[in-house]
Amino acid sequence: RDVVLAVEVLFSTLKADHRKAGVYARAGVPVYWLLDVVGRRVEVHTQPVPAGNYEVVTILGPTATVSPPGVDATWTVAELLPPQS
């Protein structure tokens, strides 16, 4: 109940991290971000349901902006990801 945002950083496969999204949803975590380093994007999951998923999933590219819940700050997705090599 104290967690308002869970963030996972993904360097390989999305499959395991999508299973983790269900764990966070069942626990009632209101917002889950999946930072996909390889895909250079962020999946923003909101509106968890007890069945273990999120009703809203928004996929944002490098130039899109994101803000953590309850914080007066905004970043581009590119700013959250490590530089490309």
C-alpha positions as CSV (number, residue, x, y, z in Angstrom):
1,R,0.0,0.0,0.0
2,D,3.0,2.3,0.5
3,V,4.3,1.7,-3.0
4,V,3.0,4.1,-5.6
5,L,5.4,3.2,-8.5
6,A,7.4,0.1,-9.3
7,V,10.1,0.4,-12.0
8,E,11.8,-2.5,-13.8
9,V,14.8,-2.0,-16.1
10,L,14.8,-4.5,-18.9
11,F,18.0,-5.5,-20.8
12,S,16.8,-8.8,-22.3
13,T,13.4,-10.4,-22.7
14,L,10.0,-8.8,-22.0
15,K,8.3,-12.1,-21.0
16,A,9.5,-12.4,-17.4
17,D,8.9,-8.8,-16.7
18,H,5.3,-9.0,-18.0
19,R,4.8,-11.8,-15.5
20,K,6.1,-9.4,-12.8
21,A,3.5,-6.9,-13.9
22,G,0.8,-9.3,-12.7
23,V,2.5,-9.6,-9.3
24,Y,2.5,-5.8,-8.9
25,A,-1.1,-5.5,-10.1
26,R,-2.3,-8.2,-7.6
27,A,-0.5,-6.3,-4.9
28,G,-2.3,-3.1,-5.9
29,V,0.7,-1.1,-7.0
30,P,-1.0,1.7,-8.9
31,V,1.7,2.4,-11.5
32,Y,4.3,0.1,-13.0
33,W,7.0,1.3,-15.4
34,L,8.9,-1.2,-17.6
35,L,12.0,0.6,-19.0
36,D,12.9,-1.4,-22.1
37,V,16.6,-0.6,-22.8
38,V,16.9,-2.6,-26.0
39,G,13.6,-1.3,-27.4
40,R,14.3,2.3,-26.2
41,R,10.9,2.7,-24.8
42,V,8.9,2.7,-21.5
43,E,5.7,0.8,-20.9
44,V,3.5,2.6,-18.4
45,H,1.0,0.3,-16.7
46,T,-1.9,1.9,-14.7
47,Q,-5.2,0.9,-13.2
48,P,-4.3,-2.5,-11.6
49,V,-7.1,-5.1,-11.2
50,P,-7.1,-7.9,-8.6
51,A,-7.1,-10.5,-11.4
52,G,-3.4,-9.6,-11.9
53,N,-3.1,-7.2,-14.8
54,Y,-3.3,-3.5,-15.6
55,E,-6.2,-2.1,-17.5
56,V,-4.2,0.6,-19.2
57,V,-0.8,0.1,-20.8
58,T,0.8,3.0,-22.7
59,I,4.0,2.5,-24.7
60,L,6.2,5.6,-25.0
61,G,9.1,6.2,-27.3
62,P,12.3,8.1,-26.6
63,T,10.9,11.6,-27.1
64,A,7.8,11.1,-25.0
65,T,7.7,12.4,-21.5
66,V,6.8,10.6,-18.2
67,S,6.1,11.8,-14.7
68,P,6.1,9.7,-11.6
69,P,2.9,9.8,-9.6
70,G,2.8,12.5,-6.9
71,V,6.0,14.1,-8.0
72,D,6.4,17.4,-9.8
73,A,9.0,16.2,-12.3
74,T,9.0,15.2,-15.9
75,W,11.6,13.3,-18.0
76,T,11.8,12.2,-21.6
77,V,12.1,8.4,-22.0
78,A,15.6,8.9,-23.4
79,E,16.7,10.6,-20.2
80,L,15.7,7.5,-18.2
81,L,17.5,5.1,-20.4
82,P,21.3,4.5,-20.6
83,P,23.0,6.0,-23.6
84,Q,23.1,3.9,-26.7
85,S,26.5,2.3,-27.4
